[in-house]
Amino acid sequence: YGSFEAALAAADNGDTIELLAGTYTLPEITKAVNLKGTGEVIIDGNIMYNVAATATDAGESITVEGLTIQGSNPSDNAPGLCWSRQGVLDGYILNVKDCTFEGWKYGVGVNSGATKCKLNVENSTFDSVWCAVSVKTTTNELGTFDATTTEDCFAIQTFDTVSEDKVNSYYDSYESYEAGEPTWDAIADPGEVPSNWEAKMGNTYGSLQ
């Protein structure tokens, strides 16, 4: 195909789009397709899945593999790879393999547009990323997290949108936020958590700030 857009238009859910070595800026992805890089493939900007699709069997998956996903504005809340912005993506296993994320506030996000999905991150690197993985765990789950993060990077954030019980979790600490209270109550042993890892509620998604 002459362009990614042409390949996406011709693809069906479950197909794999192979990207040859080069630098790409991708449009919003509206199908449950796999992405596979061959050679040195750089994605300039984020990969945004906006897919309304339901898995037809328990093992159905979407895999993003072999890509370097580069951001230019780490203060932007948009993840480097996001499932699913508005469409309801239901019941998929979401795999990230052999990928590198550079210069993002969030590396991978599984947010309110996904439900009953399971995220697996394998052999991937997060460099100059504030939080590697953020998952809405009231409706999704985190399976495997096999990744390398830089020292100043949070590994995992989970969140929900229930106003009475907003939660965040990262590394071996777990903190809960009660609506109306200005601070978090740390449950983990304070000796396990660096003092600069304090988090506060910023919006209904419970984003770490």
Protein Blocks (a to p, Z undefined) as FASTA:
>chain_A
ZZfklmmmmpcehiacdddeddddddddfbdcddddehjdddedjdddddddddfbfkbc
cddehiacddfblkbmbdfbdcdfklccehiacddehiacehiablbdcdfkbghiacdd
ehiacehifblbacdfklgccfbdcddddfklcfbdcddfbfklccddehjbccdddehi
abdcdfbdfklpcfklcccdfbfnopaZZ
